[in-house]
Amino acid sequence: MGLNVITLVGRVGGDPDVKYFESGSVVCKLTLAVRRRSRNSDEPDWFNLEIWGKPAQTAADYVRKGSLIGVTGALKVEHWQDRSTGVSRSRPVVRVDQLDLLGSKRDQESGMGQSYSEDEEF
C-alpha cells in the first residue's frame, strides 16, 4: 500500500494559466511559494500546481498573483525530452484535488474563504 498526499499553504507566484478544452474540461497551472518552518531561510520553496475541474475554474475566477491559498493533492513527476538538446528532463508537479482560498476578511466576505474539491459538480 502506498500513500501520496501533499498539503501546502502559500502565495501564488503569478496569475493562473488556464486552458479550456472542447470536452468541457478546464485545467489551471500555477506556481506556489511556500516558506519553510525553519527561520534560517528567507527563500521560499516553489511548487508547480496542476488543477482540473471545478477547483481549476475557481482558481481562474478568484486566484491572482500573491493570493494566499491552501492545496491538497498528490505529487507526480512529468517527464519529457528537451526539443533543442534531446536531453531527458523531469519536474515534480502537485496534482491538486482540493483548493482552499485563504484570503483576508474582506476577501472572505466576497465569497473567497471557501474550499473547492474536484469531486464537486458545477
C-alpha positions in Angstrom: 0.0 0.0 0.0 1.3 3.5 -0.9 0.3 7.0 0.2 0.9 10.1 -1.9 -0.6 13.1 -0.3 0.8 16.6 -0.1 -0.7 19.7 1.6 0.7 23.1 1.0 -0.2 26.7 2.1 1.5 29.6 0.3 1.3 32.5 -2.0 0.6 32.3 -5.7 3.6 33.3 -7.9 1.7 34.6 -10.9 -1.7 34.8 -12.4 -3.3 31.4 -13.4 -2.6 29.9 -16.8 -6.0 28.5 -17.7 -6.9 26.3 -20.7 -10.4 25.2 -21.7 -10.9 22.0 -23.8 -13.7 21.2 -26.3 -14.7 18.4 -24.0 -15.7 21.0 -21.4 -12.7 20.2 -19.1 -10.6 23.0 -17.7 -7.0 23.0 -16.4 -5.2 25.6 -14.4 -1.5 25.8 -13.8 0.0 27.9 -11.1 3.2 28.3 -9.1 3.1 28.4 -5.3 5.7 29.9 -3.0 5.8 28.2 0.4 8.0 29.3 3.3 9.7 26.6 5.3 9.2 26.3 9.0 12.9 27.0 9.6 13.7 30.6 10.4 17.1 30.2 8.8 15.8 30.6 5.2 14.2 33.6 3.7 13.9 31.9 0.3 10.6 30.1 -0.3 10.3 26.7 -1.9 8.4 26.8 -5.3 5.9 24.2 -6.4 4.2 23.8 -9.7 0.5 23.1 -9.4 -1.9 21.5 -11.9 -5.6 21.9 -11.1 -8.5 20.3 -13.0 -12.3 20.7 -13.0 -14.3 22.9 -10.6 -11.2 23.9 -8.5 -9.5 25.0 -11.7 -12.4 27.2 -12.6 -12.4 28.6 -9.1 -8.7 29.4 -9.4 -9.3 31.1 -12.8 -12.0 33.2 -11.3 -10.6 34.2 -7.9 -6.9 33.5 -7.7 -4.3 36.1 -8.7 -0.6 36.7 -8.1 0.0 37.0 -4.4 -3.2 35.2 -3.3 -2.9 33.1 -0.2 -4.2 29.6 -1.0 -4.1 26.1 0.5 -4.0 23.0 -1.6 -4.2 19.2 -1.1 -3.2 16.8 -3.8 -0.7 14.2 -5.0 2.9 14.6 -6.2 3.6 13.4 -9.7 6.7 13.7 -11.9 6.4 14.9 -15.5 9.0 13.6 -18.0 9.9 14.9 -21.4 12.7 15.4 -23.9 14.2 18.8 -24.4 13.5 19.7 -28.1 16.7 21.6 -28.6 19.2 19.2 -26.9 17.3 15.9 -26.8 18.1 15.6 -23.1 15.6 13.8 -20.9 14.1 16.2 -18.3 11.7 15.9 -15.4 10.0 18.1 -12.8 7.7 17.4 -9.9 4.1 18.7 -10.1 1.4 18.8 -7.5 -1.9 17.5 -9.0 -4.4 19.4 -6.8 -7.5 17.7 -5.6 -8.7 20.4 -3.2 -8.2 24.2 -3.3 -8.8 26.5 -0.3 -8.9 30.2 -0.8 -7.3 31.8 2.3 -7.7 35.5 1.8 -8.2 38.5 4.1 -11.5 39.0 5.9 -12.6 41.3 3.1 -11.9 38.5 0.6 -13.9 36.1 2.7 -16.9 38.4 2.8 -16.9 38.4 -1.0 -17.0 34.6 -1.0 -13.3 33.8 -1.3 -12.8 32.0 2.0 -14.1 28.7 0.7 -12.9 25.2 -0.2 -13.4 23.6 -3.6 -12.9 19.9 -4.4 -12.5 18.2 -7.7 -15.4 15.8 -6.8 -17.9 18.7 -6.6 -20.1 19.3 -9.6 -20.6 22.7 -11.2 
